[in-house]
Amino acid sequence: MAGRLQDKVAIITGAGCVGPGWGNGRAASVRFGREGAKIFAVDLRAETMVETVERTKETGASIETHLCDVTKDEEVEAMVRRCIEIFGRVDILINNVGGSSPGGAVALSEENWHKQLDFNLKSVFLTCKHVIPEMEKVGGGAIVNTASTSGIRYTGAPQ
């Protein structure tokens, strides 16, 4: 029986995991694989995706990896181009890159403020900028932007 995402192509950014176990990117890769999607797993470091690849392959899904700094336009453009070369289309984009630096307005440096904006916002803008035209070519798609609870509540002062 085919899954709900049979033959759909999903780009999943932040597909690695900073530690063992489950992160959102890893979980999405495995779940989408179980549903029949072809996975284009993206992260900044290859070693974070090893377990993601293993677990996704166990579902029988096709998975390819790509290293990319999603805060850099030329790297995101190359990422999308590579996904198209391999799979021929993009149906789903999971924006799962993000994080935070400790400190509020007083403690956070302006440099770290800009890094946070790039990491959490610019990355979403750039992936959408390059993926949406490809989705339009195939008649549409789905984009999911994940976020942390830190975006809606205070998570504590730096230690």
Disulfide bonds with the S-S distance in Angstrom:
none
